[in-house]
Amino acid sequence: ILLDACKNRTSYQALLSYEGEIAQKVLDLLQMLLDHPTLDSASKTILLAALLRFCRKTSMYPQCLLLKDVERGECPVTDGSFGEIWKGRLRGRDVCLKVVKIRERSRVDHLLKVFSKEALIWRYVSHANLLPFYGIYHLEDSYRRICLVSPWIENGNICDYIEEHLPGGTERLLLTSDIIEGVYYLHLNNIVHADLKGVNILVTSSGRACVADFGLANMIDSDILR
């Protein structure tokens, strides 16, 4: 029924009018449907578009994405203009925490929407050459900032890896092939990464490349209801 509502413009607009607790239940249901293993790709595209728009409107996200018991290190590993990268622990594993940087309280709502969009697209994709997404974690600070949690990749990005390890021609071709496979998978699923560069390509402990950082990623599909 919910999928049919997303395909009908009138029902779709009515769905987007929900707020508060009902809106949260709709978001949770949309994510549950999107995670169903037997759902066809066309239906997944429609549901993801609805989920992204619903999250943008309500500043909410599916509760199944929320993580608990994440431990954060004492200081950030890297500090950029938009966010910080921290090393942490989750259930005995090293993890990476991408933390939104908020300088003004008036920007909180906008930045949370941006991070929620990244989380939803990242959750949607799954491939050996894409960095896995574990979920969202709330920091206990005055802004209730959110972290996007993923595996900690010790080798770092591909630029640093090549400079340090000096891989030969065969290994470089394999890394290039990994990147192509990851991007090809995204395009098959109507996702454009939009920020593909060396620092956003990580190299795993097994020497394979995976695409990371979906902050600028977006859906491309002209047939989706807007």
PyMOL commands that set and color helices and strands:
alter all, ss='L'
color gray80, all
select helices_A, chain A and resi 2-7+9-16+20-34+41-58+63-65+105-124+158-165+169-188+198-200
alter helices_A, ss='H'
color red, helices_A
select strands_A, chain A and resi 71-72+78-79+83-90+93-100+135-138+146-151+191-192+201-203+209-211+218-219
alter strands_A, ss='S'
color yellow, strands_A
deselect
rebuild
show_as cartoon
